[in-house]
Amino acid sequence: MALHTYDFYRRRKYDPKWREAYISARNARIITFFIELIIVALGVQVYFYVISHNVTLKDINLVTAKDFGLYVMKNIKTALFFSLDYIKQFVKE
């Protein structure tokens, strides 16, 4: 079977002949999106860590890697708590 663009599959998503191919293409597209999102988020974390901690190439070692890991975990925790607080505004108790 020849490979087609996602748009090709999307236009034929209700055609029984192309339904499986559409689902596979859609799933691949979703997975690719999340992988790209994680890569971009990690890149942003690296950028802000380097800027805020004045890291140079000479400073990169195991201690810096550990500090970066803690920095990322702290930011993930902050983002999750922010999201939970935001969602709680709309949930009636």
Solvent accessible surface area in square Angstrom, and as a share of the most:
residue,aa,sasa,rsa
1,M,178,0.80
2,A,66,0.51
3,L,166,0.82
4,H,72,0.32
5,T,93,0.54
6,Y,53,0.20
7,D,58,0.30
8,F,35,0.15
9,Y,13,0.05
10,R,114,0.42
11,R,151,0.55
12,R,73,0.27
13,K,59,0.25
14,Y,177,0.67
15,D,57,0.29
16,P,120,0.76
17,K,160,0.68
18,W,36,0.13
19,R,89,0.33
20,E,129,0.58
21,A,15,0.11
22,Y,14,0.05
23,I,47,0.24
24,S,69,0.45
25,A,22,0.17
26,R,81,0.30
27,N,63,0.32
28,A,56,0.43
29,R,135,0.49
30,I,80,0.41
31,I,104,0.53
32,T,67,0.39
33,F,113,0.47
34,F,107,0.45
35,I,94,0.48
36,E,95,0.43
37,L,90,0.45
38,I,115,0.59
39,I,112,0.57
40,V,94,0.54
41,A,53,0.41
42,L,90,0.45
43,G,40,0.39
44,V,68,0.39
45,Q,41,0.18
46,V,68,0.39
47,Y,127,0.48
48,F,108,0.45
49,Y,12,0.04
50,V,57,0.33
51,I,101,0.51
52,S,73,0.47
53,H,94,0.42
54,N,122,0.63
55,V,25,0.14
56,T,80,0.46
57,L,157,0.78
58,K,191,0.81
59,D,62,0.32
60,I,110,0.56
61,N,85,0.44
62,L,154,0.77
63,V,99,0.57
64,T,22,0.13
65,A,59,0.46
66,K,137,0.58
67,D,60,0.31
68,F,43,0.18
69,G,31,0.30
70,L,105,0.52
71,Y,39,0.15
72,V,22,0.13
73,M,121,0.54
74,K,120,0.51
75,N,39,0.20
76,I,83,0.42
77,K,122,0.52
78,T,83,0.48
79,A,57,0.44
80,L,107,0.53
81,F,113,0.47
82,F,143,0.59
83,S,49,0.32
84,L,89,0.44
85,D,86,0.45
86,Y,114,0.43
87,I,94,0.48
88,K,124,0.53
89,Q,129,0.57
90,F,139,0.58
91,V,87,0.50
92,K,191,0.81
93,E,206,0.92
